[in-house]
Amino acid sequence: MSSVEQRPASMIWGRWERREPPKWFRMELAVRYECVRGNRILDFGWGKTIEICSREVLFTTQQTLKPDQRVRLAINWPVLLADTCFMKLAVLGWVARSQPGAATVKIERYEFRTAGMHPDWDPSAVSRLLQANGGATHV
């Protein structure tokens, strides 16, 4: 038996791999989703996030999404860049779980982008959310 086979499954390259469950945050934010294949948009809709963590996003949907479907999300982010510029979180991933009215997307890639004014944005609501969470008003 080689030394690799004798190691516990959680030990990788001589270091213990620490597997803690991700921390979920309850956040109700506007989200636009697009079901895609390559550069082609197959379907799209609007919803609200329910919970978000570093690995997944749970959100409401207008229709039932197909498991394993590639999805792009654009989430209105509640933090202003330099107190003046709205931001969105752009996510690329795939549907891990789905039911009528909701889906969970596994995050493959994400990035923050600047966003123009959107009808769903309410600057006073952003300020209230930040104050309630004790967060900073800018990044």
C-alpha positions, 0 to 999 in steps of 0.5 A: 500500500502506498503512502498516498493510499494510507492517508485519510481522505481529508489530508491533501498534499500533507495539509489537512483540508478544512471543510467548514460549511459556508456562511449563508446571508439572508439578503433580498436583492433584485436579480436578473437571470439568464439561462444560457448555452454558449453566448445564446440566451435561452430564457431569462427572468427576474427574481429576488435573492433569498440567501447567498453564500460564497458558493451558492445563490438561492433566489426566486424565479418566474419559471422552473429552471432545469437542473444543470442549466448554465445561468448568468445572474446580475444581482443589484448589490447594496453597496455604493462604490465611492458613495456614488456608483451603484454596483452589481454582482455578476455570477456565472454558474449552473442550477444545482437545485430547482423547484417551481418559483425558486432555484439554487445556483452553484457559483463558478465565477463571479465579479463585481461590476459598476451598474447604472441606475435601475428602477429597482434601486431605491437609494434610501433602502440601500442606506437603511440596509447598510445602517441596519447591518452596521456595514460601510457605506462604500468600498 
